[in-house]
């Protein structure tokens, strides 16, 4: 599903409405702002903006609240975004 121009998570019917605002995820997929994938993306970016020690404690708290399995998608998205930022910075330095 990565790089699918408009990804329809869970059969989201809002994506068929031309008046709905679409956003592009770090995966390249476009989803509506109501989709759970957008929530994960926003949460991942917000956590990545914090210092490392705060990121670690935040993830531990979330794991205690949601369970490790549910937080894994968030960690995966954070790793993807972090890797993209690191790659982008190395491209700029050349």
Secondary structure, 3 states (H helix, E strand, C coil): CCCCCCCCHHHCHHHHCCCCCEEECCCCCEEECCCHHHHHHHHHHHHHCCCHHHHHHHHHHHHHHHCHHHHHHHHHHHHHHHHHHHHHHHHHCC
